[in-house]
Amino acid sequence: MATPLPQTYLTQCCLPCEKELNLVLYLHQVVGPNANQKTIIPTKPGESLFGITAVNNWAIVNAPDFKAKVVGHAQGIHVMADQPSVGYYNSSTLRLWREASRERLFR
């Protein structure tokens, strides 16, 4: 039998509140000869997509333009993990950095 999850209680924060940061970022997916996503484990034609695996290294930019500044990358793996329907398991890492030193802000 599964162990039940512990109860979660909401309480008021007694520490100084953190500042909220809202970012508007764009993800560039490239197809063709310079593609930034690739299927590494395909399935056979006529079979289900179960097990198909792809990797990606998408650029995160600050504007919806091909000449926009790259501010990070979304890198990860996608695995089709649902047999009866389309359902992907995603594992990704998002890295953002400051312009001056390329210091990582988040990971």
Chimera marker file (.cmm) of the C-alpha trace (Angstrom):
<marker_set name="trace">
<marker id="1" x="0.000" y="0.000" z="0.000" r="1" g="1" b="0" radius="0.5"/>
<marker id="2" x="1.300" y="3.467" z="-0.839" r="1" g="1" b="0" radius="0.5"/>
<marker id="3" x="2.340" y="5.808" z="1.938" r="1" g="1" b="0" radius="0.5"/>
<marker id="4" x="0.061" y="8.886" z="2.062" r="1" g="1" b="0" radius="0.5"/>
<marker id="5" x="1.640" y="12.259" z="1.473" r="1" g="1" b="0" radius="0.5"/>
<marker id="6" x="2.068" y="14.511" z="4.523" r="1" g="1" b="0" radius="0.5"/>
<marker id="7" x="-0.446" y="17.317" z="4.946" r="1" g="1" b="0" radius="0.5"/>
<marker id="8" x="0.574" y="20.768" z="3.750" r="1" g="1" b="0" radius="0.5"/>
<marker id="9" x="-0.423" y="23.800" z="5.810" r="1" g="1" b="0" radius="0.5"/>
<marker id="10" x="-0.319" y="27.386" z="4.563" r="1" g="1" b="0" radius="0.5"/>
<marker id="11" x="1.050" y="29.924" z="7.016" r="1" g="1" b="0" radius="0.5"/>
<marker id="12" x="1.927" y="33.576" z="6.720" r="1" g="1" b="0" radius="0.5"/>
<marker id="13" x="5.577" y="34.280" z="5.981" r="1" g="1" b="0" radius="0.5"/>
<marker id="14" x="7.408" y="35.933" z="8.884" r="1" g="1" b="0" radius="0.5"/>
<marker id="15" x="10.495" y="36.771" z="6.784" r="1" g="1" b="0" radius="0.5"/>
<marker id="16" x="10.871" y="39.781" z="4.483" r="1" g="1" b="0" radius="0.5"/>
<marker id="17" x="9.144" y="39.070" z="1.195" r="1" g="1" b="0" radius="0.5"/>
<marker id="18" x="11.223" y="38.392" z="-1.856" r="1" g="1" b="0" radius="0.5"/>
<marker id="19" x="10.831" y="40.536" z="-4.949" r="1" g="1" b="0" radius="0.5"/>
<marker id="20" x="8.933" y="39.052" z="-7.841" r="1" g="1" b="0" radius="0.5"/>
<marker id="21" x="10.661" y="39.003" z="-11.201" r="1" g="1" b="0" radius="0.5"/>
<marker id="22" x="8.607" y="38.599" z="-14.372" r="1" g="1" b="0" radius="0.5"/>
<marker id="23" x="10.592" y="37.620" z="-17.442" r="1" g="1" b="0" radius="0.5"/>
<marker id="24" x="9.283" y="37.522" z="-20.992" r="1" g="1" b="0" radius="0.5"/>
<marker id="25" x="11.544" y="35.173" z="-22.914" r="1" g="1" b="0" radius="0.5"/>
<marker id="26" x="11.322" y="33.368" z="-26.225" r="1" g="1" b="0" radius="0.5"/>
<marker id="27" x="12.503" y="29.916" z="-27.217" r="1" g="1" b="0" radius="0.5"/>
<marker id="28" x="14.080" y="29.347" z="-30.643" r="1" g="1" b="0" radius="0.5"/>
<marker id="29" x="13.559" y="25.920" z="-32.166" r="1" g="1" b="0" radius="0.5"/>
<marker id="30" x="15.485" y="25.470" z="-35.408" r="1" g="1" b="0" radius="0.5"/>
<marker id="31" x="14.692" y="22.873" z="-38.084" r="1" g="1" b="0" radius="0.5"/>
<marker id="32" x="16.818" y="21.905" z="-41.069" r="1" g="1" b="0" radius="0.5"/>
<marker id="33" x="20.595" y="21.500" z="-41.323" r="1" g="1" b="0" radius="0.5"/>
<marker id="34" x="21.302" y="23.534" z="-38.147" r="1" g="1" b="0" radius="0.5"/>
<marker id="35" x="18.527" y="21.937" z="-36.079" r="1" g="1" b="0" radius="0.5"/>
<marker id="36" x="18.783" y="22.313" z="-32.305" r="1" g="1" b="0" radius="0.5"/>
<marker id="37" x="16.665" y="19.229" z="-31.575" r="1" g="1" b="0" radius="0.5"/>
<marker id="38" x="17.390" y="15.698" z="-32.754" r="1" g="1" b="0" radius="0.5"/>
<marker id="39" x="15.697" y="12.309" z="-32.433" r="1" g="1" b="0" radius="0.5"/>
<marker id="40" x="18.318" y="9.946" z="-31.029" r="1" g="1" b="0" radius="0.5"/>
<marker id="41" x="16.159" y="6.819" z="-30.583" r="1" g="1" b="0" radius="0.5"/>
<marker id="42" x="13.543" y="6.539" z="-33.344" r="1" g="1" b="0" radius="0.5"/>
<marker id="43" x="10.716" y="4.034" z="-33.632" r="1" g="1" b="0" radius="0.5"/>
<marker id="44" x="10.081" y="1.852" z="-36.665" r="1" g="1" b="0" radius="0.5"/>
<marker id="45" x="7.567" y="3.045" z="-39.287" r="1" g="1" b="0" radius="0.5"/>
<marker id="46" x="4.083" y="1.809" z="-38.447" r="1" g="1" b="0" radius="0.5"/>
<marker id="47" x="4.877" y="1.307" z="-34.750" r="1" g="1" b="0" radius="0.5"/>
<marker id="48" x="3.615" y="3.501" z="-31.946" r="1" g="1" b="0" radius="0.5"/>
<marker id="49" x="5.731" y="6.449" z="-30.861" r="1" g="1" b="0" radius="0.5"/>
<marker id="50" x="6.352" y="4.793" z="-27.471" r="1" g="1" b="0" radius="0.5"/>
<marker id="51" x="10.055" y="5.010" z="-26.635" r="1" g="1" b="0" radius="0.5"/>
<marker id="52" x="11.041" y="7.657" z="-29.174" r="1" g="1" b="0" radius="0.5"/>
<marker id="53" x="13.716" y="9.855" z="-27.588" r="1" g="1" b="0" radius="0.5"/>
<marker id="54" x="14.953" y="13.314" z="-28.586" r="1" g="1" b="0" radius="0.5"/>
<marker id="55" x="17.467" y="15.790" z="-27.197" r="1" g="1" b="0" radius="0.5"/>
<marker id="56" x="17.418" y="19.566" z="-27.496" r="1" g="1" b="0" radius="0.5"/>
<marker id="57" x="19.569" y="22.648" z="-26.980" r="1" g="1" b="0" radius="0.5"/>
<marker id="58" x="17.192" y="25.542" z="-27.604" r="1" g="1" b="0" radius="0.5"/>
<marker id="59" x="18.327" y="29.157" z="-27.416" r="1" g="1" b="0" radius="0.5"/>
<marker id="60" x="16.394" y="31.410" z="-25.012" r="1" g="1" b="0" radius="0.5"/>
<marker id="61" x="16.247" y="34.969" z="-26.363" r="1" g="1" b="0" radius="0.5"/>
<marker id="62" x="14.874" y="38.301" z="-25.164" r="1" g="1" b="0" radius="0.5"/>
<marker id="63" x="12.735" y="39.157" z="-28.217" r="1" g="1" b="0" radius="0.5"/>
<marker id="64" x="10.693" y="37.338" z="-30.875" r="1" g="1" b="0" radius="0.5"/>
<marker id="65" x="13.323" y="38.020" z="-33.533" r="1" g="1" b="0" radius="0.5"/>
<marker id="66" x="16.005" y="35.871" z="-35.156" r="1" g="1" b="0" radius="0.5"/>
<marker id="67" x="18.613" y="38.531" z="-34.315" r="1" g="1" b="0" radius="0.5"/>
<marker id="68" x="17.582" y="38.772" z="-30.632" r="1" g="1" b="0" radius="0.5"/>
<marker id="69" x="20.145" y="38.448" z="-27.845" r="1" g="1" b="0" radius="0.5"/>
<marker id="70" x="20.647" y="34.928" z="-26.486" r="1" g="1" b="0" radius="0.5"/>
<marker id="71" x="20.203" y="35.057" z="-22.690" r="1" g="1" b="0" radius="0.5"/>
<marker id="72" x="20.241" y="31.351" z="-21.948" r="1" g="1" b="0" radius="0.5"/>
<marker id="73" x="19.605" y="27.823" z="-23.163" r="1" g="1" b="0" radius="0.5"/>
<marker id="74" x="16.968" y="25.180" z="-22.506" r="1" g="1" b="0" radius="0.5"/>
<marker id="75" x="18.680" y="21.824" z="-22.753" r="1" g="1" b="0" radius="0.5"/>
<marker id="76" x="17.023" y="18.492" z="-22.204" r="1" g="1" b="0" radius="0.5"/>
<marker id="77" x="15.667" y="15.104" z="-23.180" r="1" g="1" b="0" radius="0.5"/>
<marker id="78" x="12.154" y="14.156" z="-24.336" r="1" g="1" b="0" radius="0.5"/>
<marker id="79" x="10.953" y="10.561" z="-24.117" r="1" g="1" b="0" radius="0.5"/>
<marker id="80" x="7.565" y="9.365" z="-25.374" r="1" g="1" b="0" radius="0.5"/>
<marker id="81" x="6.476" y="7.538" z="-22.235" r="1" g="1" b="0" radius="0.5"/>
<marker id="82" x="2.740" y="7.023" z="-22.817" r="1" g="1" b="0" radius="0.5"/>
<marker id="83" x="1.676" y="3.977" z="-24.829" r="1" g="1" b="0" radius="0.5"/>
<marker id="84" x="-2.014" y="4.605" z="-25.610" r="1" g="1" b="0" radius="0.5"/>
<marker id="85" x="-1.748" y="8.326" z="-26.377" r="1" g="1" b="0" radius="0.5"/>
<marker id="86" x="0.815" y="11.056" z="-26.994" r="1" g="1" b="0" radius="0.5"/>
<marker id="87" x="2.493" y="11.869" z="-23.686" r="1" g="1" b="0" radius="0.5"/>
<marker id="88" x="6.087" y="13.009" z="-23.314" r="1" g="1" b="0" radius="0.5"/>
<marker id="89" x="8.349" y="12.794" z="-20.289" r="1" g="1" b="0" radius="0.5"/>
<marker id="90" x="10.504" y="15.937" z="-20.281" r="1" g="1" b="0" radius="0.5"/>
<marker id="91" x="13.714" y="16.534" z="-18.414" r="1" g="1" b="0" radius="0.5"/>
<marker id="92" x="15.185" y="19.958" z="-19.028" r="1" g="1" b="0" radius="0.5"/>
<marker id="93" x="17.597" y="22.465" z="-17.574" r="1" g="1" b="0" radius="0.5"/>
<marker id="94" x="17.130" y="26.203" z="-18.038" r="1" g="1" b="0" radius="0.5"/>
<marker id="95" x="20.210" y="28.380" z="-17.658" r="1" g="1" b="0" radius="0.5"/>
<marker id="96" x="20.154" y="32.190" z="-17.666" r="1" g="1" b="0" radius="0.5"/>
<marker id="97" x="23.121" y="34.513" z="-17.195" r="1" g="1" b="0" radius="0.5"/>
<marker id="98" x="24.120" y="38.143" z="-16.851" r="1" g="1" b="0" radius="0.5"/>
<marker id="99" x="25.659" y="39.856" z="-19.849" r="1" g="1" b="0" radius="0.5"/>
<marker id="100" x="28.758" y="41.323" z="-18.152" r="1" g="1" b="0" radius="0.5"/>
<marker id="101" x="30.323" y="38.150" z="-16.815" r="1" g="1" b="0" radius="0.5"/>
<marker id="102" x="28.087" y="35.391" z="-18.224" r="1" g="1" b="0" radius="0.5"/>
<marker id="103" x="27.514" y="34.506" z="-14.561" r="1" g="1" b="0" radius="0.5"/>
<marker id="104" x="24.687" y="32.034" z="-14.193" r="1" g="1" b="0" radius="0.5"/>
<marker id="105" x="21.613" y="33.486" z="-12.523" r="1" g="1" b="0" radius="0.5"/>
<marker id="106" x="19.432" y="30.409" z="-12.335" r="1" g="1" b="0" radius="0.5"/>
<marker id="107" x="19.875" y="26.735" z="-12.947" r="1" g="1" b="0" radius="0.5"/>
<link id1="1" id2="2" r="1" g="1" b="0" radius="0.2"/>
<link id1="2" id2="3" r="1" g="1" b="0" radius="0.2"/>
<link id1="3" id2="4" r="1" g="1" b="0" radius="0.2"/>
<link id1="4" id2="5" r="1" g="1" b="0" radius="0.2"/>
<link id1="5" id2="6" r="1" g="1" b="0" radius="0.2"/>
<link id1="6" id2="7" r="1" g="1" b="0" radius="0.2"/>
<link id1="7" id2="8" r="1" g="1" b="0" radius="0.2"/>
<link id1="8" id2="9" r="1" g="1" b="0" radius="0.2"/>
<link id1="9" id2="10" r="1" g="1" b="0" radius="0.2"/>
<link id1="10" id2="11" r="1" g="1" b="0" radius="0.2"/>
<link id1="11" id2="12" r="1" g="1" b="0" radius="0.2"/>
<link id1="12" id2="13" r="1" g="1" b="0" radius="0.2"/>
<link id1="13" id2="14" r="1" g="1" b="0" radius="0.2"/>
<link id1="14" id2="15" r="1" g="1" b="0" radius="0.2"/>
<link id1="15" id2="16" r="1" g="1" b="0" radius="0.2"/>
<link id1="16" id2="17" r="1" g="1" b="0" radius="0.2"/>
<link id1="17" id2="18" r="1" g="1" b="0" radius="0.2"/>
<link id1="18" id2="19" r="1" g="1" b="0" radius="0.2"/>
<link id1="19" id2="20" r="1" g="1" b="0" radius="0.2"/>
<link id1="20" id2="21" r="1" g="1" b="0" radius="0.2"/>
<link id1="21" id2="22" r="1" g="1" b="0" radius="0.2"/>
<link id1="22" id2="23" r="1" g="1" b="0" radius="0.2"/>
<link id1="23" id2="24" r="1" g="1" b="0" radius="0.2"/>
<link id1="24" id2="25" r="1" g="1" b="0" radius="0.2"/>
<link id1="25" id2="26" r="1" g="1" b="0" radius="0.2"/>
<link id1="26" id2="27" r="1" g="1" b="0" radius="0.2"/>
<link id1="27" id2="28" r="1" g="1" b="0" radius="0.2"/>
<link id1="28" id2="29" r="1" g="1" b="0" radius="0.2"/>
<link id1="29" id2="30" r="1" g="1" b="0" radius="0.2"/>
<link id1="30" id2="31" r="1" g="1" b="0" radius="0.2"/>
<link id1="31" id2="32" r="1" g="1" b="0" radius="0.2"/>
<link id1="32" id2="33" r="1" g="1" b="0" radius="0.2"/>
<link id1="33" id2="34" r="1" g="1" b="0" radius="0.2"/>
<link id1="34" id2="35" r="1" g="1" b="0" radius="0.2"/>
<link id1="35" id2="36" r="1" g="1" b="0" radius="0.2"/>
<link id1="36" id2="37" r="1" g="1" b="0" radius="0.2"/>
<link id1="37" id2="38" r="1" g="1" b="0" radius="0.2"/>
<link id1="38" id2="39" r="1" g="1" b="0" radius="0.2"/>
<link id1="39" id2="40" r="1" g="1" b="0" radius="0.2"/>
<link id1="40" id2="41" r="1" g="1" b="0" radius="0.2"/>
<link id1="41" id2="42" r="1" g="1" b="0" radius="0.2"/>
<link id1="42" id2="43" r="1" g="1" b="0" radius="0.2"/>
<link id1="43" id2="44" r="1" g="1" b="0" radius="0.2"/>
<link id1="44" id2="45" r="1" g="1" b="0" radius="0.2"/>
<link id1="45" id2="46" r="1" g="1" b="0" radius="0.2"/>
<link id1="46" id2="47" r="1" g="1" b="0" radius="0.2"/>
<link id1="47" id2="48" r="1" g="1" b="0" radius="0.2"/>
<link id1="48" id2="49" r="1" g="1" b="0" radius="0.2"/>
<link id1="49" id2="50" r="1" g="1" b="0" radius="0.2"/>
<link id1="50" id2="51" r="1" g="1" b="0" radius="0.2"/>
<link id1="51" id2="52" r="1" g="1" b="0" radius="0.2"/>
<link id1="52" id2="53" r="1" g="1" b="0" radius="0.2"/>
<link id1="53" id2="54" r="1" g="1" b="0" radius="0.2"/>
<link id1="54" id2="55" r="1" g="1" b="0" radius="0.2"/>
<link id1="55" id2="56" r="1" g="1" b="0" radius="0.2"/>
<link id1="56" id2="57" r="1" g="1" b="0" radius="0.2"/>
<link id1="57" id2="58" r="1" g="1" b="0" radius="0.2"/>
<link id1="58" id2="59" r="1" g="1" b="0" radius="0.2"/>
<link id1="59" id2="60" r="1" g="1" b="0" radius="0.2"/>
<link id1="60" id2="61" r="1" g="1" b="0" radius="0.2"/>
<link id1="61" id2="62" r="1" g="1" b="0" radius="0.2"/>
<link id1="62" id2="63" r="1" g="1" b="0" radius="0.2"/>
<link id1="63" id2="64" r="1" g="1" b="0" radius="0.2"/>
<link id1="64" id2="65" r="1" g="1" b="0" radius="0.2"/>
<link id1="65" id2="66" r="1" g="1" b="0" radius="0.2"/>
<link id1="66" id2="67" r="1" g="1" b="0" radius="0.2"/>
<link id1="67" id2="68" r="1" g="1" b="0" radius="0.2"/>
<link id1="68" id2="69" r="1" g="1" b="0" radius="0.2"/>
<link id1="69" id2="70" r="1" g="1" b="0" radius="0.2"/>
<link id1="70" id2="71" r="1" g="1" b="0" radius="0.2"/>
<link id1="71" id2="72" r="1" g="1" b="0" radius="0.2"/>
<link id1="72" id2="73" r="1" g="1" b="0" radius="0.2"/>
<link id1="73" id2="74" r="1" g="1" b="0" radius="0.2"/>
<link id1="74" id2="75" r="1" g="1" b="0" radius="0.2"/>
<link id1="75" id2="76" r="1" g="1" b="0" radius="0.2"/>
<link id1="76" id2="77" r="1" g="1" b="0" radius="0.2"/>
<link id1="77" id2="78" r="1" g="1" b="0" radius="0.2"/>
<link id1="78" id2="79" r="1" g="1" b="0" radius="0.2"/>
<link id1="79" id2="80" r="1" g="1" b="0" radius="0.2"/>
<link id1="80" id2="81" r="1" g="1" b="0" radius="0.2"/>
<link id1="81" id2="82" r="1" g="1" b="0" radius="0.2"/>
<link id1="82" id2="83" r="1" g="1" b="0" radius="0.2"/>
<link id1="83" id2="84" r="1" g="1" b="0" radius="0.2"/>
<link id1="84" id2="85" r="1" g="1" b="0" radius="0.2"/>
<link id1="85" id2="86" r="1" g="1" b="0" radius="0.2"/>
<link id1="86" id2="87" r="1" g="1" b="0" radius="0.2"/>
<link id1="87" id2="88" r="1" g="1" b="0" radius="0.2"/>
<link id1="88" id2="89" r="1" g="1" b="0" radius="0.2"/>
<link id1="89" id2="90" r="1" g="1" b="0" radius="0.2"/>
<link id1="90" id2="91" r="1" g="1" b="0" radius="0.2"/>
<link id1="91" id2="92" r="1" g="1" b="0" radius="0.2"/>
<link id1="92" id2="93" r="1" g="1" b="0" radius="0.2"/>
<link id1="93" id2="94" r="1" g="1" b="0" radius="0.2"/>
<link id1="94" id2="95" r="1" g="1" b="0" radius="0.2"/>
<link id1="95" id2="96" r="1" g="1" b="0" radius="0.2"/>
<link id1="96" id2="97" r="1" g="1" b="0" radius="0.2"/>
<link id1="97" id2="98" r="1" g="1" b="0" radius="0.2"/>
<link id1="98" id2="99" r="1" g="1" b="0" radius="0.2"/>
<link id1="99" id2="100" r="1" g="1" b="0" radius="0.2"/>
<link id1="100" id2="101" r="1" g="1" b="0" radius="0.2"/>
<link id1="101" id2="102" r="1" g="1" b="0" radius="0.2"/>
<link id1="102" id2="103" r="1" g="1" b="0" radius="0.2"/>
<link id1="103" id2="104" r="1" g="1" b="0" radius="0.2"/>
<link id1="104" id2="105" r="1" g="1" b="0" radius="0.2"/>
<link id1="105" id2="106" r="1" g="1" b="0" radius="0.2"/>
<link id1="106" id2="107" r="1" g="1" b="0" radius="0.2"/>
</marker_set>
